[in-house]
């Protein structure tokens, strides 16, 4: 293969480990879903290969994964207990955002 044509900006997409997912869930439980830069600083400060956009995308994927049946899930299996926490945090922060929107009216 010709490596010369490889785009240097293209990063290797490494799947999130269960430990990383757990760190992400923990940070979101604490900080919420609107503060991805803070989540990154809080839980992934040393992980240069994880940008806050990666974390935001991964969260979206986790929420989706948690909502579909286990048979439909692809990739690295995430423990159900973690997925339950994803759904709880997702529901909680969605509600918080709704309340804030209503207060701003």
Secondary structure, 3 states (H helix, E strand, C coil): CCHHHCCCCCCCCCCCCHHHHHHHHHHHHHHCCCCHHHHHHHHCCCCCCCCHHHHHHHHHHHHHHHHCCHHHCCCCCCCHHHHHHHHHHHHHHHHHHHHHHHHHC
